[in-house]
Amino acid sequence: MIVLGVTLAGFLYARLKKFTRSQFEDLSLDG
């Protein structure tokens, strides 16, 4: 159960990191 939680947390973290990175790239493109 703990392993599942860690995997889920890692997945969410990766998605959030990817999302913020894409947002940052969009901002730099607009600039």
C-alpha positions in Angstrom: 0.0 0.0 0.0 2.9 2.4 0.8 4.5 1.5 -2.5 1.3 2.3 -4.3 1.2 5.7 -2.6 4.8 6.5 -3.5 4.2 5.5 -7.1 1.1 7.7 -7.3 2.9 10.6 -5.7 5.8 10.2 -8.2 3.4 10.1 -11.1 1.6 13.3 -9.9 4.9 15.0 -9.3 6.1 14.1 -12.8 2.9 15.4 -14.3 3.1 18.6 -12.3 6.7 19.1 -13.3 5.9 18.5 -17.0 2.9 20.9 -16.8 4.9 23.7 -15.2 7.7 23.2 -17.7 5.3 23.5 -20.6 3.8 26.6 -19.1 7.2 28.2 -18.6 8.1 27.5 -22.2 4.8 29.0 -23.4 5.6 32.2 -21.4 9.1 32.4 -22.8 7.7 32.0 -26.3 5.2 34.8 -25.7 8.0 37.0 -24.4 
